[in-house]
Amino acid sequence: MIDNPWAPTSLKEKTALVTGGARGIGRAICITLARAGAFVVVNFRQSDRAGQETLDIIKQQGGQGRLEPFDVTDSETVDRAIANIIGETSTIDILVNNAGIVSDGLLARMKDPDWNDVLATNLTGAFHLCRAVSKIMIRKRHGRIVNIASTAGEAGNAGQANYSAAKAGLIGLTKSMARELAPRNILVNSVSPGVISGGMTDRLDEAQLEIIRSNVPLGKMGQPEDVAAAVLFLCSGMSDYITGQVIRVNGGLYM
Ligand code: NDP
């Protein structure tokens, strides 16, 4: 835990909501923000046990937080959940839109549900959260929003037309919100990870992983904590003059 409340990365007395915080990158973000002093609200959809594990780790490390399971694709559920959180913490200072899914396939064979589900979770879900939480931040004249994009959203990826479109849309949402909310002192940025160990990449076989590693200048996959560090920077007092940006955490891939 960071004890000094004046440390530049201290999030003491801040409340952070992280969607998809049960596993993978989202879990690392929850733990990192909690270690910096934030009260962390851990969201997920159905991974109750993994969500509880994230909260247990936070508490074992001296942090604070609670669970708030809900489905980001359902706007009424999102609004109810935000009201619940506000009922307890009275504010949300930091929102991290991390919840995401993939449903890969070549465009010509892609089914409507593959397209719709991926857009609904990765893009529309983030919109639901941004709309609900920005109202609170506007009243407070303060806030940080970080949207977790992807290299696929910047460069495209064969077999991921749905995912790439959703993540490119998320970057557009980030940039528009940054302009709209800057006068209210709300900073909105994206973190764009390359290939990160665990989570969505678990399904890749060794041959695919070797191809990925050989294309990354740093010669290895990233860790969830690498992404979490960039999120902490964007949520902290070290980034007061940064908004509307895409911070790449990709081992040196050039786009
Ligand atoms: P994981 O699959 O490990 O975790 C995804 C999380 O999102 C889970 O907690 C899951 O909860 C949650 N989630 C999914 N759908 C919903 C929903 N409708 N409502 C609420 N929560 C939901 O993913 P990663 O850690 O690998 O990825 C995290 C983010 O990083 C994603 O946005 C992803 O696109 C992005 N990213 C990942 C990369 C990687 O290499 N891993 C690379 C680039 C970007 P539940 O289990 O309950 O459904």
Boltz pocket constraint, residues with backbone or C-beta under 6 A from the ligand:
constraints:
  - pocket:
      binder: B
      contacts: [[A, 19], [A, 20], [A, 21], [A, 22], [A, 23], [A, 24], [A, 25], [A, 26], [A, 43], [A, 44], [A, 45], [A, 46], [A, 47], [A, 48], [A, 70], [A, 71], [A, 72], [A, 73], [A, 97], [A, 98], [A, 99], [A, 100], [A, 101], [A, 121], [A, 125], [A, 148], [A, 149], [A, 150], [A, 151], [A, 192], [A, 193], [A, 194], [A, 195], [A, 196], [A, 197], [A, 198], [A, 199], [A, 200], [A, 201]]
      max_distance: 6.0
